[in-house]
């Protein structure tokens, strides 16, 4: 078990006092069998009324409605948690799904629904053909296939930091040969969906005490990765940016069908766009 403190501070600065529209905040770590949340604090400045709800996938979503204008908007999130994930997990995949291709049950196909549909257009079938290139033969080992696709993303795409918060489409990432962790996750998810798997995007934090992982800033940072559903094992984490499986160092906050649905902070301000001056995000993940 690893007990951690995750601090995530977002600061928007403006050249003059500005009125703010409601802001949607997805910052609270997602509790589960492997993640126990001991304490969570959310502070917002200027003063705001904060309400909580769970979205359609069970993510905790806070909505901040601001009461007064200000020349700075500060959102400060602090979580104390315990992460209990094996570094080398063994997945109990059903015998019926141990080799690819396999059949999902009627209930599984219905419940997975849109999680089996590619999020971005693939008009020429380029992505599907790329994904099928990892299928060695009919009856190939399912978990090995997924690992190979994850490794293939990391091997063929060069990591780059991008200021733009939106993600590239999978086809764009293949064409550019470069991308951020968001782009790696989108490419992996759409590739496995092209082969019929149910998959979803995950956003959260990465704990990197040795400071040697791709996409990390210091001992921790925001991060994006993927989960794939396999009968028997359930949802399995894949981090194609770092070629890892199981997520022993990953702290999930939100899961969704599309990358745009897991933005940590989204909202608006009222006034001249030139009033915006700067954005600063500071994230630390440290032992408690």
C-alpha positions, 0 to 999 in steps of 0.5 A: 500500500502507498499513502499519498497526498495529491495537490492540484492547484489551477490559477487563471489570471486576468488583466481586470476584474472578470465575471465567471460562468459556472465551472465544472470540476473533475478533480476528486480521485475515484474511490474503488477497491484499490483506491481509498480516499481518506480526506478531500478538500476543494477550495475555490477563490473568489467565493463560489457555491459548490454543488456535487453530483455523479455523472453517467459513469459515476465520476464525482463532478463539482460545479462552482457557481461564482458570486463575484468578479475577480482578477484571478480564479484559483481552484485548489484540490487536495486529496489524501489517499491510499493506493493498493495495486500490485506492480505485476498483477495477474488478471483472471480473464475468462477462458472464453475471452483468453484468445482473440477474437471472442464473443461478448455476452448479450448483456456485455455488448449492450452495456458497453454500447458506445465504448465499443465505437471509435471516438473519431472518424477513420474514413479510409480504414487506416486505423483499423488496418494498423490495429489489425497488424498486431493480430498475429493469427486467429486465436492469438492471446488476448492480453498479449495482443492488447499489450502489443498494441500499447507497446506499438503506440509507444514505439511508433509515436514520439511523446511531446508536451502540447499546450492545447488541451484538446486531443488529436484524433487517432488518425492525426496522431498516426500521421504526425508520429507525435503526441501527448499522453492524451493522444497516446490514450486516444490512439490506443482506445480507438485502435482496440475499439476498431478490433471490437473491444470495449475501452474507455479513457481515464484521466487522473494523476501519475505518481513518479517518485523516481522521476523517470516516467514519460509525461511526468513533471517532478514526482507526479503530474496529471496524466491520461491512460486507458482501460479495456474490458475483458470478461472475468478480469473486468477493466484493465488499465493500460498506459501506452505512454509508459508501456505499463499494464495494471496501473500500480502508480496511476490515480484515476479521477474520471473515466469516460467514452471520449477524452473531452468528457474528462477535462479536470477544469472547464468553464467560461468567463464573461467579457473581452477575450483579451482580458485573459492573461495567464494560466498556471497549473501546479500538481504534486503527488507526494508520500503522506 
